[in-house]
Amino acid sequence: MSEGDAVRSFFQGSPEEEERFKYDVIKGLSESVRQLAAGMADMQRTQVGMLERLAALEASKFAASIDDLEDKVSALLRDKDRRDGAIGMLGTIKSWAPFLAMLFSAAAALWLYGRSAGIVPAPPVAPTKVEATIHPDERRIDGVVGGKP
């Protein structure tokens, strides 16, 4: 049984009505395909939107991690600069230490020679005698060693 015979047995009518029936079936199928295509287009737009939101979320996380890394790198660079400065200062002191020791020794030797030769005067001396405000006899207490005579 051919396809045309199956349609004729299902639909008993004139060939024009049969053609009209085929046309309605094809029209319904084309409408179904159009609706499926529209649904797939909607799904595709939804998927694209979700992917764009996901990409934006990942980009914001990436930007935040970059900012964190920039902060860490700048802190490490500041620490390195501080250490390099301290090491540079120690290196300078280390390289100048023999010269400064020699200069200090020469100055001390000149000062000692000047003191012994009388060129450099002696520093002023503060009086070492302290005058007591109370007579020593008045400070003695009864019953104590060295008390009243």
C-alpha positions as CSV (number, residue, x, y, z in Angstrom):
1,M,0.0,0.0,0.0
2,S,1.5,3.3,-1.1
3,E,1.4,6.6,0.8
4,G,-1.3,8.0,-1.4
5,D,-3.5,4.9,-0.8
6,A,-3.1,5.3,3.0
7,V,-4.2,8.9,2.8
8,R,-7.2,8.0,0.5
9,S,-8.2,5.2,2.9
10,F,-8.0,7.6,5.8
11,F,-9.7,10.5,4.0
12,Q,-12.4,9.6,1.6
13,G,-13.2,12.6,-0.5
14,S,-12.3,14.5,-3.7
15,P,-8.8,15.1,-4.7
16,E,-9.1,18.8,-4.0
17,E,-10.2,18.0,-0.4
18,E,-7.3,15.6,-0.2
19,E,-4.9,18.3,-1.3
20,R,-6.4,20.7,1.1
21,F,-5.9,18.1,3.9
22,K,-2.2,17.6,2.9
23,Y,-1.8,21.4,2.8
24,D,-3.3,21.8,6.4
25,V,-1.0,19.0,7.7
26,I,2.1,20.6,6.1
27,K,1.0,24.0,7.4
28,G,0.6,22.6,10.9
29,L,4.0,20.9,10.7
30,S,5.6,24.1,9.5
31,E,4.0,26.0,12.4
32,S,5.3,23.4,14.8
33,V,8.8,23.8,13.3
34,R,8.5,27.6,13.6
35,Q,7.5,27.3,17.2
36,L,10.4,24.9,17.9
37,A,12.8,27.3,16.2
38,A,11.5,30.2,18.3
39,G,11.8,28.2,21.5
40,M,15.4,27.2,20.6
41,A,16.2,30.8,19.8
42,D,14.8,31.8,23.3
43,M,16.9,29.0,24.9
44,Q,19.9,30.2,23.0
45,R,19.4,33.8,24.2
46,T,18.9,32.6,27.7
47,Q,22.1,30.5,27.5
48,V,24.1,33.5,26.0
49,G,22.8,35.7,28.9
50,M,23.8,33.1,31.5
51,L,27.3,32.8,29.9
52,E,27.7,36.6,29.8
53,R,26.7,36.8,33.5
54,L,29.1,33.9,34.4
55,A,31.9,35.7,32.4
56,A,31.3,38.9,34.2
57,L,31.3,37.1,37.6
58,E,34.6,35.4,36.7
59,A,36.1,38.7,35.5
60,S,35.1,40.4,38.8
61,K,36.7,37.6,40.8
62,F,39.8,37.8,38.6
63,A,40.0,41.6,39.0
64,A,39.7,41.2,42.8
65,S,42.4,38.6,42.8
66,I,44.6,40.9,40.7
67,D,44.0,43.7,43.2
68,D,45.0,41.4,46.1
69,L,48.1,40.3,44.3
70,E,49.0,43.9,43.5
71,D,48.7,44.8,47.2
72,K,50.9,41.8,48.2
73,V,53.5,42.7,45.5
74,S,53.7,46.3,46.6
75,A,54.1,45.2,50.3
76,L,56.9,42.9,49.3
77,L,58.6,45.6,47.3
78,R,58.4,48.0,50.2
79,D,59.9,45.4,52.5
80,K,62.7,44.7,50.0
81,D,63.4,48.4,49.6
82,R,63.6,48.8,53.4
83,R,66.0,45.8,53.7
84,D,68.1,47.0,50.8
85,G,68.3,50.4,52.4
86,A,69.4,48.9,55.8
87,I,71.9,46.7,54.1
88,G,73.2,49.6,52.1
89,M,73.6,51.6,55.3
90,L,75.4,48.7,57.0
91,G,77.7,48.4,53.9
92,T,78.5,52.1,54.1
93,I,79.3,51.9,57.8
94,K,81.4,48.8,57.2
95,S,83.4,50.5,54.4
96,W,83.9,53.7,56.5
97,A,84.6,52.0,59.8
98,P,88.4,51.8,59.4
99,F,88.7,55.4,58.3
100,L,86.5,56.6,61.2
101,A,88.5,54.5,63.7
102,M,91.7,55.9,62.4
103,L,90.3,59.5,62.6
104,F,89.0,59.0,66.1
105,S,92.4,57.5,67.2
106,A,94.3,60.4,65.7
107,A,92.0,62.9,67.4
108,A,92.4,61.1,70.7
109,A,96.2,61.0,70.3
110,L,96.3,64.8,69.5
111,W,94.1,65.6,72.5
112,L,96.3,63.5,74.8
113,Y,99.5,65.1,73.5
114,G,98.0,68.5,73.8
115,R,97.0,67.8,77.5
116,S,100.5,66.5,78.3
117,A,102.2,69.4,76.6
118,G,99.9,71.9,78.2
119,I,98.4,73.1,74.9
120,V,94.9,71.8,75.7
121,P,93.7,73.2,79.1
122,A,92.3,70.9,81.6
123,P,88.5,70.8,81.8
124,P,86.9,72.9,84.5
125,V,86.6,71.0,87.7
126,A,83.5,71.4,89.9
127,P,84.1,71.9,93.6
128,T,84.0,68.6,95.4
129,K,83.7,70.0,98.9
130,V,80.1,70.3,100.1
131,E,79.4,72.6,103.0
132,A,77.2,71.0,105.7
133,T,74.3,73.1,106.8
134,I,74.3,71.6,110.3
135,H,77.3,71.5,112.6
136,P,78.6,67.9,113.0
137,D,78.1,68.0,116.7
138,E,74.5,68.7,116.3
139,R,73.9,65.6,114.1
140,R,74.8,63.1,116.7
141,I,72.0,61.1,118.3
142,D,71.9,59.7,121.8
143,G,72.6,56.0,122.1
144,V,74.2,55.6,118.8
145,V,77.8,55.0,118.2
146,G,79.4,58.3,117.9
147,G,76.5,59.8,119.9
148,K,76.8,62.7,122.4
149,P,80.0,63.0,124.3
